[in-house]
Amino acid sequence: MPEQNSSLASAGTYALGSWQVRRIGYGAMQLAGENVFGPPHDRDEALRVLRAAVAGGVNHIDTAQYYGPGVVNELIREALHPYPDDLAIVSKVAARRDENGAVLPYDEPHQLRAGIEENLATLGVDRLAAVNLRVMDGTTPPGKRFDAQLAELVRARDEGLIDGIGLSNISREHLLRAVEQTPVSCVQNLFNLTDQHSLDVLQECTSRGIAFVPFCPLGWPRDAQNRILSNPVLSAVAERLRATPAQVALAWLLDFAPNILLISGTRTRTHLAENLTVASVQLDETSRKELAREFPPPNSRA
């Protein structure tokens, strides 16, 4: 048996549909090249990172066929297949990349089905733990088009291609419309210290027992000026808690709501080890208050 990270285990688990996963998972997006396009800079290290994540106890990996495209799924397969029985691989559909790397809609019902089948083929599986429907414009109210997209994912679930249906980049209105039609396993929205605009979606998920998976939990990867990690208040809290700013930002998410599942990603085993020990960072009441003052939710800002 591989040696598992005790801190990761101490973070607990949460239901992702029919799967029970540890709250600290791994997001594989960054394993592709720049702008999530093309091959990795260091293929061998990418494979080592994936193997180290699972050896460390991660049993929830987030990916997508359009990462690369195809590159990340193929890395996951090479590194980890045959997969552990408890490994929940979650993907997403409704987008594709063109030859220049631009992200384009691929969200007609038949395209969603094709996207699911492409994920299954590149990952080498017959079934995925969940597939997220990525809504390209989360500000547009849901209507018949959204219903048709959901219906296609319901068909895929009923045919045994996926265990659960997830939603990504959505509004609370999307979520309320979706749960009228089908159980929802997870929601994946942008949410972090500096961007809490999905707070109402998170709260709705919490009340319904739906896993909430924040993407970009440390801000957009490789931003020239990361507003989270460069923040002096966060740095001061991290120094007092004997942690890194990234660890405190991730610990804040774990502390924020019990249904939050982390999928922070990295290209290196060094950062992976840092992420997997986040549960050992315990926020005290002073830290919570300082972070709340520095990073207030939208409805409390002047």
N, C-alpha and C positions, 0 to 999 in steps of 0.2 A: 504494500500500500504506500502511496506517496505521502510524504510529510505534509500535513495541512497546517495552515496558519491559524493559531489559536485566537488571535484578535479577530480574524474574519469570522470565525465561528461564533465569537461572542457578540457579534452584531445581530445575530438572530436570523430568522427566515421570515418569508412572507409568501402568500399564495400568488402565483402568476397563473391565473386560470386553474387548471387541474394540476399544475406543477407547484411544488414547494421549493423555493430557491433561497439561497443565502442573499442577504441584503447588499452585499458587496459583490458585484459582478464585473464584467469586462466588456467595454465597447471597442470593437475591432476596427472602427473607421480609420484611425490614424495609421494603420499598417500599410495602407496604399501610399502612393507617391504624393507629391505636392498637390494641394487642392483635391485630395482623395481621388487622384487620377493616375493611372499607370502603375508600374511595379514599385515595390518598396526600395528605399535606399540601401537597406541591408536585409536581404532575404533571410539569411541564416539567423539573424537576430530576431526578425519577425516570428520565425518558427519557434525560436527559444522562448520568446515572450508568451506565446500562446500555450506552450507546454508548461511553463512556469506558473501561469495563471491557474490552470487546472490542477497542477500538482499542489498549489497553494490552497486549494479548496474552492475555487470558483466553479459554480455549476450553472451559471447564466451568462451566455455570450450573446451580444447584440451585433448584428451584421446587416448587410444588404447586398443584393446582386449588383447594384449600380455603384458600389464602392470599387473603383478600379477602372472599368467595370469588370466584374468577375474575379478580380485579383484577390480580394480579401477572402471570399468564400473558398477559393482554391487553396489559399494558405491555411485556412482553418482545416480543410479536409486533409491536406498533407501533414499537418502537425498533429492532428488529434484523432483521425479515423483509424480504427473503429472507435466510436465515441463511448465514453462512460454512460451507463444506463441513466444516471441522474442528471446528465448535462442537458439543460434547456437551451436550445439554439433558437433565437428569435430574429426574424428578418422583417423587412418592410418592402412594400410595393407601391407603385403609382408614379415612379420616376424612372428615367433612363439617362444615359450620357451619350452625347454625340461624339464625333471623331475628334473634336477639339476640347472635350471635357465639360461642355455646358450641360447643366441639369435641365431636362425637358420633361413635360408631363407624359406619362405613360399610364393613363388612368381610366381608359374605357374598360368596361367590364371584361371584355375578352383579353385586354392587355394585362389586367390584374391577374387573370388566370395564367397567362403566359409567364408573368413575372414570378408567380409561385412555382411553376414548373421549372423555370430556370434556376431558382434558388435550390430546389430539391436536387436537380442534376449536378450543379457545381459543388454542393455540399456533400453529395453522395448519401442522401437520406430519403426515406419514403414519406416522412412526416416531420413537420416542424412544430415546436412547442407553441408558437404563436406567430402570426404575421400581422404587422401593423399596416393599416391603410394610411398612407401619408397624404394628408389633404394639402394640396399645393397652395391654396389660398385659404388659410384658416379664418380670415375675416369675412368671407362670403357666407351668408346664412345657409344652412343645409336645406336641400330640397330633393326633388325626384332623382337628380343625378347622384346625390349622396346615397339615397336609398338603393339605387341600382348597384352602386359600388359595394355597399354592404351586403346586398343579396348575393353577389358573386362570391364574397368571402364566406358567407354562410354555406353556399353550395360546396365550396372547397372543404370547409370543416365537416359537413355532412358526408362527404365522400372520403374522408379520412386523410386528406392531404395536410391538414393543420389541426392542432388541438384547440387553439383559441384564436379569437379575433381581437386585435389591438387597434388603436387609433393614434395618429401622430399629427402634431401641428394643428390642433383643433381648439375650438371654443367650447364653453360650457353648453351652448346650444347644440353643438354637434353631439356632445356626449349624451345629453338628455334625449335627443332624437334616436341615437343609436341604441340605447338601453331599452327603448320601447320595442325594438325589433330583434335583439339578440343579446345574450350575455357578453360582456366586454371583459377581456382578461387583463388588459393593461392600457395605459395611456402614456405616450411619450411626447412631452412638450419641453420647450426651452424653459428652464427654471434654474436660477442660481442666486447668489447674494445680490448681484447688481441688476438682475432682471426677474422680477417676481410677478409679471403681468398675468401669468397663468395661475395665480393663487386661487381664483374661484374654481378653476378646473381641478386643481389639487384638492381643495376642500370637498368638492362633490365626489371625487374618487375616494377620499378618506371615509366619507359618510356611507359610501356604498361598498366598501371593502375591495376596491379595485386598485391594483398596483399602479403606482405613478412612477415613471422612469424619466428623470430629468436629463435631457441631452445638453451637452456643453456645460457640465456642472461647474467648470472653472472658467467659463467664458469661451469664446471662439478660439480653437487651437491656433497657436502660433500668431496670435495678434501681436502687432508691433508694440502696442501699449495695452497690457492686460490690466483692466480696471480693478479686477479682483486681487490678483497676486501682488500688484504694486501698491495696494492700499495700506497706508501707515497704521491705521487702527487694527486691521487684520494682522499685520506684522507684529504689532505690540502684543496682541492677544496670543498669537502663536509663540512668541518668545516666552511669555509667562507660563504657557502650558507645555513648554518644551516640545513643540511640534513645529512643522513647517506651515507656512500660510496655506498651501494647497491642502494639507491634512485638515486644518481647521475649517476651511471652506467646505470640504466634503463631510466632516463631522457635523457641521451645522445642518446639512441636509438630512443626515441620519437622525439628528435630534429633532428636526422640524416636524416630521410626521412619521408614524410607524409603518405606513405603506409605501414609503419612498425606497426604491431600489436603485443603487448606484451602478452606472456603467461607464465610469471614467476610463478613458483609454490612454495608451502610451505606446511608444515605439521601443522603449528600453526596459530591461529587467530592473534597473535601479529605481525608476519611477514606479514600476509595478509593485515592487516591494513596499515602497512608501504608501501607495494607495491601499494595499491589502492590510496595512496596520492601522487604518483610520479609526477603527472601532475602539482602539486603545486611547484615543484622544477624547476625554470626557469634558464637555463644556460645563463650567460652573455658572451660577446665576449671574455673576458679575460679567462673565464673557458674553452670555446671552443678551444682557442689557446693552453692553457696549456695541455689539454687532447689530442689534435692533435699531439703535440710535444712528449708526453709521449707514446701515442698509435698510431703511424702513420700507414696508410694503407700499404699493402704489396708493392705496386709499388713505394712508396716514401722512403722505408727503404734502408739504405746503404748496 
